Amino acid sequence: MLLKFAFQDFLDDRRFKNTTKTNIRNYQTLLGEFINYCIDNEEVNVEDINYSHIKQYLWVCQEKGNQAGTINTKFMRIRAFLNYMVECEVIKKNPAHKVKRQKEDVRIDVFTDEQIRQMLSFYRRIKQREKSYFAYRDYMMIVLILGTGIRRGEIINLTWCDIDFVNHNISVFGKTRRKETIPRMLK
């Protein structure tokens, strides 16, 4: 099967499976780069892709300066595509199964207490000076984000029915596409 048709079929399958628009876009971009790499290297059929093509592509990405996390994300997209090709019986085995993920240095930088005080102080001054809807909204968003760790997309999608004023908690539709309840922080 030609790669460009297999790629389109895969994207259509993901849309049918109700994959988020963000993930579809990521597949189009990240997996699309791999498809273009294969076609540029005269591998136009899915059946012709092997372990070395995947490994070589990931090595090229590393040479371009991609970090381990980015390379692993690209690899996961390639592996998902090839798993789909196995499901559709286009290929017998997924050649990506032999490829190992790169080790990532996981370091999460968190705000210091002083940085949090500075942010809150800044938004408090704006709120007191402007007394506008936007000033109050921005201040409350910063307090909510810092107090709960809620993500930007989760706060954007909040509705009034997600807030439980009686039990003092918030329900968010999280990154894993499940409802999660965030309890009130104790003082």
ChimeraX attribute file (.defattr): number of C-alpha atoms within 10 A of each C-alpha:
attribute: neighborCount
match mode: 1-to-1
recipient: residues
	/A:1	14
	/A:2	13
	/A:3	19
	/A:4	16
	/A:5	12
	/A:6	20
	/A:7	21
	/A:8	13
	/A:9	15
	/A:10	19
	/A:11	18
	/A:12	14
	/A:13	13
	/A:14	17
	/A:15	14
	/A:16	9
	/A:17	9
	/A:18	10
	/A:19	13
	/A:20	12
	/A:21	11
	/A:22	9
	/A:23	13
	/A:24	16
	/A:25	13
	/A:26	15
	/A:27	22
	/A:28	17
	/A:29	13
	/A:30	19
	/A:31	22
	/A:32	19
	/A:33	15
	/A:34	21
	/A:35	21
	/A:36	15
	/A:37	18
	/A:38	20
	/A:39	15
	/A:40	10
	/A:41	10
	/A:42	10
	/A:43	18
	/A:44	18
	/A:45	15
	/A:46	20
	/A:47	18
	/A:48	14
	/A:49	18
	/A:50	15
	/A:51	13
	/A:52	13
	/A:53	18
	/A:54	21
	/A:55	16
	/A:56	12
	/A:57	18
	/A:58	22
	/A:59	14
	/A:60	14
	/A:61	18
	/A:62	14
	/A:63	10
	/A:64	9
	/A:65	11
	/A:66	14
	/A:67	14
	/A:68	17
	/A:69	15
	/A:70	17
	/A:71	22
	/A:72	18
	/A:73	15
	/A:74	22
	/A:75	24
	/A:76	17
	/A:77	20
	/A:78	22
	/A:79	19
	/A:80	16
	/A:81	21
	/A:82	26
	/A:83	19
	/A:84	19
	/A:85	22
	/A:86	14
	/A:87	13
	/A:88	12
	/A:89	10
	/A:90	14
	/A:91	18
	/A:92	13
	/A:93	15
	/A:94	21
	/A:95	19
	/A:96	22
	/A:97	11
	/A:98	12
	/A:99	14
	/A:100	10
	/A:101	13
	/A:102	14
	/A:103	9
	/A:104	12
	/A:105	9
	/A:106	7
	/A:107	6
	/A:108	6
	/A:109	6
	/A:110	8
	/A:111	10
	/A:112	9
	/A:113	8
	/A:114	9
	/A:115	11
	/A:116	15
	/A:117	11
	/A:118	12
	/A:119	14
	/A:120	17
	/A:121	13
	/A:122	12
	/A:123	19
	/A:124	16
	/A:125	13
	/A:126	17
	/A:127	19
	/A:128	11
	/A:129	10
	/A:130	11
	/A:131	11
	/A:132	11
	/A:133	9
	/A:134	12
	/A:135	18
	/A:136	16
	/A:137	13
	/A:138	15
	/A:139	20
	/A:140	16
	/A:141	16
	/A:142	14
	/A:143	16
	/A:144	14
	/A:145	15
	/A:146	15
	/A:147	11
	/A:148	13
	/A:149	10
	/A:150	16
	/A:151	14
	/A:152	10
	/A:153	12
	/A:154	14
	/A:155	15
	/A:156	9
	/A:157	11
	/A:158	14
	/A:159	11
	/A:160	8
	/A:161	9
	/A:162	15
	/A:163	16
	/A:164	13
	/A:165	10
	/A:166	6
	/A:167	9
	/A:168	11
	/A:169	15
	/A:170	21
	/A:171	18
	/A:172	22
	/A:173	16
	/A:174	16
	/A:175	11
	/A:176	7
	/A:177	9
	/A:178	10
	/A:179	13
	/A:180	13
	/A:181	15
	/A:182	15
	/A:183	13
	/A:184	12
	/A:185	9
	/A:186	4
	/A:187	3
